[in-house]
Amino acid sequence: MKLAENKATLSFSNGSPSVELPVYQGSVGPDVVDIRKLYAQTGMFTYDPGFLSTAACQSAITYIDGDKGELLYRGYPIEQLATNCDFLETCHLLLYGELPNTEDKGKFTKLVTNHTMVNEQMQFFLRGFRRDAHPMAIMTGLVGALSAFYHDSTDINNPEHRNISAIRLIAKMPTLVAMAYKYTIGQPYMYPRNDLSYAGNFLHMMFATPCEEYKVSPVLERALDRIFILHADHEQNASTSTVRLCGSSGTNPFAAIAAGVACLWGPAHGGANEAALNMLYDIQKEGGVEKIGEFIKKVKDKNSSVKLMGFGHRVYKNYDPRAKLMQETCNEVLTELGLEKDPLFKLAKELEKIALEDEYFVSRKLYPNVDFYSGIVQRAIGIPVPLFTAIFALARTVGWIAQLNEMIGDPEYKIGRPRQLFTGSVKRDVQPLAKR
Ligand code: ACO
């Protein structure tokens, strides 16, 4: 963090003395005004619900330029990573700061694949859930429960513990998501196969059965790997900030990541891919492309609370670069599966075209986000809709853990403790029950 040459001055109209605040520069992106001493100097807090203007930390992992529609992991554009690297290389990059060379890649892949199995007791834990439980309900429980199985990697202050828990989480998430799926459909769990790629092994655990051989389709494997890369990190979004805040108390990494899973579940965040596909189904049921106009009218009606799911983003005020890559993958997967005429894909493209020309969306800079197309790809692969957000959680785990580890290693790290503007009752006395 570099001190900028200029300083900010905060003055008050009531004659209170003004204060000078330091300004810091990052390597790229907006400068920040350092308000850490503001309360000590003025007795005032700042007010920023939703963190619209607040940098909650310094980070060197992911950079987004929302106006340009640019996403960089450790400086590398997402388009280059999605076309030239696989997910485990991306994990190495996010965790350790650099893309691996051939030797590092081999070592890292071996390390991750050596941790893909989960403790056998895990299946008994799963049995406590109803068969129709939502996969995200199961995942919130299972990920938190990992801390009960791996006591040797729960000390967040120990760098070795942090590293091994990072590897365990990346390695075991696919196994847990596949187990959650197999449990809900009543099929036997498939053990991981370490001769397969990360994405290939996940497809195997999801769709193989003990009765016959399952052949991983290279096109679907690549598509899934790309979904993982595109969702791997996204700087200080709601679930990542949740993981940081939760981890800032010193809790163990599995508990912190479980908090991230819970946050991701919401429809305004990771749940949007499920919501986007359900929205497409609904429009399709009501008449398809012809009903788009009517649907858009409802979206624009302030009293309807209907949103165009998969559209809009807090940071991107231009096309989400991940949505472009996802649309490309969508084309590839549907062609491979002979589903080029898939009515939902056609509907999504038409909906996008109309929305991108509509004044409501144009003036608010609302563009498709990654979730607009990821649901169609996942559905084509055969992943059931309620599992979409769990796949997102699987992919985002590396980002969460990289951000958590970065925070713990930051000398400026403190427990996160926001303050408030209190608007409730001032001090008053409790009255006896008969007098209330
Ligand atoms: N459909 C219709 N109108 C929208 C949408 C949408 N999807 N998104 C934003 N708007 C409108 C708002 O109503 C608001 O209009 P107004 O100025 O007339 O009041 C304006 O655009 C600004 O929107 P905000 O809600 O203030 O934007 P915010 O940054 O708080 O929200 C969010 C971002 C939550 C992503 C929002 O766009 C949304 O709910 N989108 C749909 C859900 C979704 O796709 N989420 C996925 C996010 S990406 C991810 O997590 C991977």
Residues whose N, C-alpha, C, O or C-beta is under 5 A from the ligand:
A	BS01	ACO	P267 A268 H269 G270 A272 V299 V306 K307 L308 M309 G310 F311 G312 H313 R314 R364 N369
